[in-house]
Amino acid sequence: MSTAPLITTELAATEVDVAPATIRKWVQLGHLRVAGKQGRSSLYRLEDVFAAERTVHRRTAHH
């Protein structure tokens, strides 16, 4: 089990330079998995956020 700290949607968005809505869209599309909850807020692993960003950019780069 990873001991990496979990980050909020807003921080995740800042880390990969996208809007928070984009992070939520990646979850809906199955690119990113919610790793935890803090109240009503979703939390993510930074490594998962970077992996999702690479996946999305790889797909859009081919168009």
Residue, then its C-alpha position, 0 to 999 in steps of 0.5 A: m500500500s502506498t504511503a504517498p500523501l493524498i491531495t485534493t482536486e484543486l491541488a491535483a489540478t494545479e500540479v498538472d496545470v489543468a482546471p479542477a473540472t478536468i480532474r473530475k472529468w478524468v475520474q468520469l472517463g476512468h483515467l483517474r481513480v479517487a484514492g480517498k475522501q475528506g468530507r465531501s472532497s475527493l482525494y487523489r494520489l499524486e502519482d495517479v494524477f501524473a499517470a492520468e495526465r500522461t495517458v490523456h496527453r498521449r491520446t490527444a497528441h495523436h489527433 
